Amino acid sequence: MRALISVSDKTGIVELAKEFVSLGIEIISTGGTYSKLKEAGVKAIEISELTGFPECLDGRVKTLHPIVHAGLLAMRSKPEHMKQLEELKIETIDIVVVNLYPFKATILKDGVKREEAVENIDIGGPTMLRSAAKNYQDVAVIVDPRDYETVLAELKSDGKVSLDTKFYLMQKVFMHTSNYDTMIADYLKKERKDEAFPETLTMTFEKVQDMRYGENPHQSAAFYREIGKKKGSIVDAVQLNGKELSFNNINDTNGALELLKEFTEPTVVACKHGNPCGVGSADSILKAWTKAYTADKTSIFGGIVVANREVTKDMAEEMKKIFLEVIVAPSYEKEALEILQSKKNVRVLQLEDISIPQPSSAYDLKKVNGGLIVQTIDSKLLPENSEIKVVTKIEPTKEQMEDLMFAWKMVKFVKSNGIAMAKNKQSIGIGPGQVNRVWAASQSVEHAKELIGAQATNGAVLASDAFFPFDDCVEVAHQAGITAIIQPGGSVRDEDSIKKCDDYGIAMIFTGMRHFKH
């Protein structure tokens, strides 16, 4: 038997080669791998000795040769193939151990230039892998060092690698080369910067973990991460306490983090089932927590809490009093972490770059039966180079404008149809996911009065994620004591809502931008 070994990741390769030699397997090797084996005293044939052709072009060409690929692709079960090999004086290759140039590590380096990235595109490696994998019945091809032991165990016990294992290794090869090619295509697409949606869309992700279950216990699930520098995402958070994150934990935490990124002052966001349930901003993170918690003491139970400042001891003591699933912050005071870690089940995560937003070119994906719908993320809060427009006779005060923008940030992340109310930079009532807007408005008022108090909505402001098709939402707002409204505008009946606001002395502004979230 003969094995061809050419690896970039040399983990365990000397030990594997020594085992091969002990089993009577002849080794062919290339470049740096050959040098490493030679230094370790492992007998090997250099690839140029096999092909009779020297490595050239700075090593760009070494394995791209008929002697190599005929030895890989010849089907042992076909007499005509074996006869041709004999006539050409070519011997078969039975095992291939190859992993590829470190393209991923190269593009993740700071300041990497295109020339360096392109130079690290492997050509000969993927070609050998594909040749060997196509002929999996006759060739065992190993791309992952974690599979060395499996192959060695079968060689030692049976003198060969089983067909089932070869098929498993074949599948792994094509997944590996597909991932490798997709990384290259994705890098080059980003380099062009002029085509948001290419004619064919290839994406690749790496598994972080298998999950206990999906959205429901009868669904299976796994967590994958994008390849690249994705600062500020839950993928990069370090878990300091608690059980492993569930499917719903990750989904809800991601939504809470995206809302948190809209704020620069100390802010706490509480989230439940993908919707914010309590949001507070203040001059300290403890005060922000108090606002977020008192906004909805019921829904926050079993929820997600994210903060954009260090969690203090005082804040941790308050948080400990209730059941929370996940807490995320950029850092924790030593005493705060000790307090939170005393609750063994709460998942405590540290995300240092918590405020870094996604790039505006990032994709938002939704799987539908038979396809995928893809859009760029909703990265804007207001239209560029466009001022918000006061459409009523009365203008909002400075304090009302601050609350209107606070509510506008919130409603952007409330499922549509969505309404969000705020007062003194605190969420007061949130009405998510209703099939008509007046229901969402009525629900937000009802919840505010039930959870905070009968006077909770007096003097508050209201934000709607899309325009008012009728003036009924203004009527609901007036009955609740709302003093200012922010909405996109754009209905054919805008004047009805404007007139009703003027009648009731409510200030209203149009943004010219909607934020549907389905």
C-alpha positions in Angstrom: 0.0 0.0 0.0 1.1 3.6 -0.6 0.0 6.8 1.1 0.4 10.3 -0.2 0.8 12.8 2.7 0.7 16.6 2.1 -0.6 18.7 5.0 -0.7 22.3 6.0 -2.0 21.4 9.6 0.8 19.1 10.7 -0.9 18.0 13.9 -0.1 14.4 14.6 1.3 13.8 11.1 4.7 12.4 12.2 3.0 9.9 14.5 0.6 8.9 11.8 3.4 8.5 9.3 5.4 6.3 11.7 2.4 4.1 12.2 2.0 3.8 8.4 5.7 2.7 8.1 5.3 0.1 10.8 2.4 -1.3 8.8 4.5 -1.6 5.7 2.8 1.4 3.9 5.1 3.4 1.6 4.9 7.1 2.0 5.0 9.8 -0.7 5.2 13.4 0.5 5.6 17.0 -0.6 7.4 20.2 0.3 7.2 21.2 4.0 5.5 17.9 5.0 8.4 15.9 3.4 10.9 18.0 5.3 9.2 17.5 8.6 9.0 13.7 8.1 12.6 13.6 7.1 13.7 15.5 10.2 11.7 13.0 12.3 13.5 10.1 10.7 10.4 8.9 8.7 11.3 7.3 5.4 9.4 8.9 2.6 9.6 9.5 -1.2 9.6 13.1 -2.4 6.8 13.8 -4.9 9.3 14.9 -7.6 11.0 11.6 -7.3 7.7 9.9 -8.1 6.7 12.1 -11.0 10.1 12.7 -12.4 9.2 16.4 -12.6 10.5 19.0 -10.1 8.3 21.2 -8.0 8.2 24.6 -9.7 6.7 28.1 -9.6 7.5 28.5 -5.9 5.7 25.2 -5.1 2.6 26.1 -7.0 3.0 23.0 -9.1 4.0 19.8 -7.5 1.1 17.2 -7.3 -0.7 18.3 -10.5 0.6 15.4 -12.5 -0.9 12.3 -14.4 1.2 9.9 -12.3 -0.4 11.2 -9.1 -4.0 11.4 -10.4 -3.9 8.2 -12.4 -2.7 6.5 -9.3 -5.7 7.9 -7.4 -8.4 7.6 -10.0 -7.7 4.1 -11.4 -10.6 1.8 -10.4 -9.1 -1.4 -9.2 -12.2 -3.4 -10.2 -11.8 -2.4 -13.9 -9.2 -4.6 -15.7 -8.7 -2.0 -18.4 -7.8 0.7 -15.8 -5.2 -1.6 -14.2 -3.8 -2.6 -17.6 -3.3 1.0 -18.5 -1.5 1.7 -15.3 0.8 -1.2 -16.0 1.5 0.0 -19.5 2.2 3.5 -18.2 4.3 2.2 -15.3 2.1 4.0 -12.8 1.4 2.5 -9.3 -1.8 3.0 -7.4 -2.0 5.3 -4.3 -4.3 3.8 -1.6 -4.4 6.5 1.1 -4.4 10.3 0.8 -3.8 12.5 3.8 -4.2 16.1 2.8 -5.4 19.3 4.3 -5.3 22.7 2.7 -3.5 26.0 2.7 -4.7 28.1 5.6 -7.0 30.4 3.6 -9.3 31.0 6.5 -6.5 31.9 8.9 -5.0 34.2 6.2 -8.2 36.3 5.6 -8.9 36.6 9.4 -5.5 38.4 9.9 -5.6 42.1 10.5 -4.6 44.1 7.4 -4.4 41.1 5.1 -3.9 42.1 1.4 -5.7 40.5 -1.5 -2.4 39.3 -2.9 -1.6 37.3 0.3 -5.2 35.9 0.4 -5.0 34.8 -3.2 -1.6 33.2 -2.7 -3.2 31.0 0.0 -5.8 29.5 -2.3 -4.8 25.9 -2.6 -5.0 24.3 -6.0 -3.2 20.9 -5.9 -4.7 19.9 -2.5 -8.4 20.2 -3.4 -7.6 18.4 -6.7 -6.0 15.5 -5.0 -8.8 15.3 -2.4 -11.5 15.3 -5.1 -9.7 12.6 -7.1 -9.3 10.4 -4.1 -12.8 11.0 -2.8 -14.3 10.2 -6.2 -12.6 6.9 -6.1 -13.5 6.2 -2.5 -14.1 2.5 -3.1 -10.4 2.1 -3.6 -8.8 5.1 -1.8 -9.1 6.2 1.9 -8.8 10.0 2.0 -8.3 11.8 5.3 -8.8 15.6 5.5 -9.3 15.9 9.3 -6.6 14.9 11.9 -9.3 13.7 14.2 -9.9 10.7 11.8 -6.3 9.4 12.0 -7.1 7.1 14.8 -10.1 5.6 13.1 -8.2 4.7 10.0 -5.2 3.4 11.9 -7.4 1.2 14.1 -9.0 -0.5 11.0 -5.6 -0.9 9.2 -4.2 -2.6 12.3 -7.2 -4.9 12.9 -8.3 -5.7 9.3 -5.3 -4.7 7.1 -7.6 -2.3 5.2 -10.0 0.6 5.7 -13.7 -0.5 5.5 -16.0 0.7 2.7 -18.3 2.4 5.2 -15.4 4.4 6.6 -14.1 5.3 3.2 -17.6 6.6 2.3 -17.7 8.6 5.5 -14.3 10.1 4.7 -15.4 10.9 1.1 -18.4 12.8 2.4 -16.2 14.7 4.8 -13.9 15.6 1.9 -16.6 17.2 -0.2 -18.0 19.1 2.7 -14.5 20.4 3.4 -13.7 21.4 -0.1 -17.1 23.0 -0.5 -16.6 25.0 2.6 -13.1 26.0 1.4 -14.3 27.1 -2.0 -17.2 29.0 -0.5 -14.9 30.9 1.8 -12.9 32.0 -1.2 -16.0 33.0 -3.2 -17.3 34.9 -0.2 -14.0 36.7 0.3 -13.8 37.7 -3.3 -17.5 38.9 -3.4 -16.7 41.2 -0.4 -13.6 42.5 -2.2 -15.8 43.6 -5.2 -18.2 45.5 -2.9 -20.5 46.3 -5.9 -22.9 43.3 -5.9 -25.1 42.8 -2.9 -27.0 39.8 -4.3 -24.9 37.6 -6.7 -26.5 35.4 -9.3 -25.7 32.3 -7.1 -25.5 32.6 -3.4 -23.1 30.3 -1.5 -22.6 30.6 2.2 -20.7 28.5 4.7 -20.9 28.2 8.5 -19.0 26.3 11.1 -20.7 24.4 13.9 -20.4 25.8 17.4 -22.4 23.1 19.1 -25.2 20.6 18.9 -28.2 21.7 20.9 -30.4 19.7 23.3 -33.4 20.6 21.1 -34.7 23.3 18.8 -37.6 25.8 19.2 -39.6 22.9 20.7 -38.4 19.7 22.4 -39.4 17.5 19.4 -37.1 19.5 17.0 -33.4 18.9 16.7 -31.0 21.8 16.3 -27.4 23.0 16.1 -25.7 26.4 16.4 -23.4 27.6 13.6 -21.2 30.6 13.2 -20.3 32.7 10.2 -16.7 32.6 9.2 -15.0 36.0 9.7 -14.6 38.7 12.3 -18.1 39.2 13.7 -17.5 41.3 16.8 -20.4 42.1 19.0 -22.4 39.0 18.3 -23.5 36.2 20.6 -21.2 33.8 18.8 -18.2 35.7 20.4 -19.6 35.9 23.9 -17.8 34.0 26.6 -20.1 32.0 28.9 -19.1 32.5 32.6 -21.9 30.6 34.2 -24.9 28.3 33.7 -26.2 25.6 31.4 -25.4 25.6 27.7 -27.5 28.0 25.6 -30.7 26.7 24.0 -32.0 27.5 20.5 -34.5 29.9 22.0 -31.9 31.5 24.3 -29.7 32.3 21.3 -32.6 33.6 19.2 -34.0 35.8 21.9 -30.5 37.0 23.1 -29.6 38.0 19.5 -32.8 40.1 19.3 -32.1 41.8 22.6 -28.5 42.6 21.5 -29.5 44.1 18.2 -31.9 46.5 20.0 -29.2 47.3 22.6 -26.8 48.4 19.9 -29.2 51.3 19.0 -28.3 53.0 22.3 -25.1 54.8 23.5 -26.1 55.8 27.0 -26.3 53.3 29.8 -29.1 51.0 28.7 -30.7 47.7 29.7 -32.9 45.6 27.4 -35.1 42.8 28.7 -36.5 40.4 26.0 -38.9 37.6 25.9 -39.8 35.4 22.9 -38.1 37.6 20.5 -39.8 40.9 21.6 -38.5 43.5 24.0 -40.5 43.6 27.2 -38.6 46.2 29.2 -36.1 48.8 28.1 -34.5 51.6 30.2 -31.8 54.2 29.7 -30.4 56.4 32.4 -27.2 58.0 33.7 -26.1 54.7 35.4 -26.6 51.1 34.6 -28.3 50.4 37.9 -31.0 53.0 37.2 -31.3 51.7 33.6 -31.9 48.2 35.1 -34.5 49.5 37.4 -36.4 51.1 34.6 -36.2 48.0 32.4 -37.4 45.8 35.3 -40.2 48.0 36.5 -41.5 48.4 32.9 -42.8 44.8 33.0 -42.0 42.8 36.2 -44.2 39.9 34.9 -42.8 39.3 31.4 -39.1 39.6 32.4 -39.5 36.4 34.5 -37.5 33.8 32.6 -36.3 36.4 30.1 -33.1 37.7 28.6 -31.3 40.8 30.0 -28.5 42.6 28.1 -26.7 45.7 29.3 -24.1 47.9 27.5 -22.2 48.8 30.7 -20.4 46.8 33.4 -22.8 45.0 35.7 -22.3 46.3 39.2 -22.6 44.6 42.6 -25.8 46.5 43.3 -27.3 45.6 40.0 -26.4 41.9 40.4 -28.1 41.8 43.8 -31.3 43.1 42.2 -31.1 40.7 39.3 -30.5 37.8 41.6 -34.0 38.3 43.1 -35.7 37.1 39.9 -35.4 34.1 37.6 -33.5 35.1 34.4 -32.4 32.7 31.6 -29.5 34.8 30.2 -27.6 37.9 31.2 -25.1 39.5 28.8 -22.8 42.5 29.5 -19.4 43.7 28.4 -18.0 43.0 31.9 -18.9 42.3 35.5 -17.6 43.6 38.8 -15.9 40.8 40.7 -18.6 40.8 43.4 -21.3 41.0 40.8 -20.1 37.9 39.0 -19.9 36.0 42.3 -23.5 37.0 43.1 -24.7 35.8 39.7 -22.7 32.6 39.7 -24.4 31.6 43.0 -27.4 30.9 40.8 -26.1 27.8 39.0 -28.6 27.8 36.1 -28.5 31.4 34.9 -26.4 31.7 31.8 -24.0 34.6 32.4 -22.2 35.8 29.2 -19.5 38.4 28.7 -19.4 40.2 25.4 -16.7 42.8 25.4 -17.6 44.4 22.0 -21.3 44.4 22.8 -22.0 47.8 21.2 -20.4 47.1 17.8 -23.2 46.9 15.2 -23.4 44.5 12.3 -22.1 45.9 8.9 -24.9 47.3 6.9 -24.1 44.8 4.1 -24.9 41.8 6.4 -27.6 39.4 5.3 -30.9 38.6 7.1 -32.0 35.2 6.0 -35.4 33.4 6.2 -35.9 29.8 5.1 -39.2 29.1 3.3 -40.4 25.9 1.9 -38.4 25.3 -1.3 -36.2 28.4 -1.0 -34.5 31.2 0.9 -35.4 34.8 1.0 -32.5 37.1 1.6 -32.3 40.8 2.4 -29.7 43.2 3.9 -30.3 43.9 7.6 -32.4 46.8 8.7 -29.4 48.9 9.7 -30.8 52.4 9.5 -32.9 54.1 12.2 -33.9 57.1 10.1 -33.5 58.0 6.3 -30.1 59.4 5.4 -30.0 63.1 4.7 -33.6 63.5 5.8 -34.9 65.4 8.8 -37.9 64.1 10.6 -41.0 66.1 9.8 -43.4 67.6 12.4 -46.8 67.4 10.7 -49.0 68.8 13.5 -49.6 72.3 14.7 -48.0 71.5 18.1 -44.4 70.6 18.1 -42.9 68.0 20.5 -40.8 69.4 23.4 -37.2 68.5 23.8 -38.1 65.9 26.4 -40.8 64.4 24.2 -38.3 64.3 21.3 -35.9 62.3 23.4 -38.7 59.9 24.4 -39.9 59.7 20.8 -36.5 58.6 19.5 -36.2 56.1 22.5 -39.6 54.6 21.5 -38.6 54.6 17.8 -35.5 52.6 18.5 -37.6 50.1 20.5 -40.4 49.7 17.9 -37.8 48.8 15.2 -37.4 45.5 17.1 -41.0 44.8 18.0 -42.7 42.3 15.8 -45.2 43.8 13.4 -47.7 45.2 13.7 -45.9 46.9 16.5 -46.5 49.7 18.9 -44.1 50.9 21.6 -44.7 53.5 24.3 -42.1 55.3 26.4 -41.8 57.9 29.1 -38.6 59.3 30.7 -36.5 56.8 28.6 -38.4 53.8 29.9 -40.6 51.4 28.0 -44.2 51.8 29.2 -46.2 49.5 27.0 -45.3 47.3 24.0 -47.9 45.7 21.7 -46.2 43.2 19.3 -47.3 41.0 16.5 -51.0 41.9 16.1 -52.8 41.5 12.8 -54.0 45.1 12.9 -52.4 48.2 14.3 -55.2 49.4 16.5 -55.1 46.1 18.4 -51.4 46.6 19.0 -52.0 50.1 20.3 -54.8 49.0 22.5 -52.8 46.1 23.8 -49.8 48.3 24.7 -52.0 50.7 26.6 -53.8 47.8 28.4 -50.5 46.2 29.4 -49.0 49.5 30.6 -51.9 50.2 32.9 -52.0 46.6 34.2 -48.3 46.3 34.8 -47.3 49.8 35.9 -50.4 51.6 37.0 -53.6 53.3 35.8 -51.7 56.6 35.2 -48.7 55.0 33.5 -49.5 56.2 30.0 -50.3 59.8 30.9 -47.7 62.0 29.3 -46.1 59.1 27.5 -45.2 59.0 23.8 -46.1 56.3 21.2 -44.2 54.9 18.3 -45.6 52.8 15.4 -43.4 50.7 13.1 -45.6 51.6 10.1 -48.1 54.3 9.1 -51.6 54.6 10.5 -54.2 53.5 7.9 -56.9 55.2 9.9 -57.2 57.7 12.8 -58.3 55.0 15.3 -54.8 54.6 16.7 -54.8 58.4 17.5 -58.1 57.9 19.3 -56.5 55.1 21.4 -53.5 57.3 22.1 -55.6 60.2 23.2 -57.7 58.1 25.6 -54.5 56.8 27.1 -53.1 60.3 27.7 -50.4 60.1 25.0 -48.8 63.5 24.2 -46.7 62.7 21.1 -46.5 60.2 18.3 -43.8 59.1 15.9 -44.7 57.1 12.8 -43.4 56.7 9.2 -46.3 58.4 7.5 -47.3 57.6 4.0 -50.9 56.5 4.3 -53.5 58.0 1.8 -55.4 58.9 4.9 -52.6 60.6 6.8 -54.6 63.8 7.0 -57.2 62.1 9.1 -54.6 61.2 11.7 -53.0 64.6 11.6 -56.3 66.4 12.1 -57.3 64.2 15.0 -53.9 64.9 16.6 -54.5 68.6 16.2 -57.9 68.3 17.7 -56.5 66.6 20.8 -53.3 68.6 21.1 -51.0 65.7 20.3 -47.7 66.3 18.6 -46.9 64.0 15.7 -43.8 63.5 13.6 -43.2 61.5 10.4 -39.9 59.7 9.8 -40.4 58.6 6.2 -39.1 55.2 7.1 -40.9 52.1 8.3 -39.5 49.2 10.3 -41.6 46.1 9.7 -40.3 43.0 11.5 -41.9 39.7 10.6 
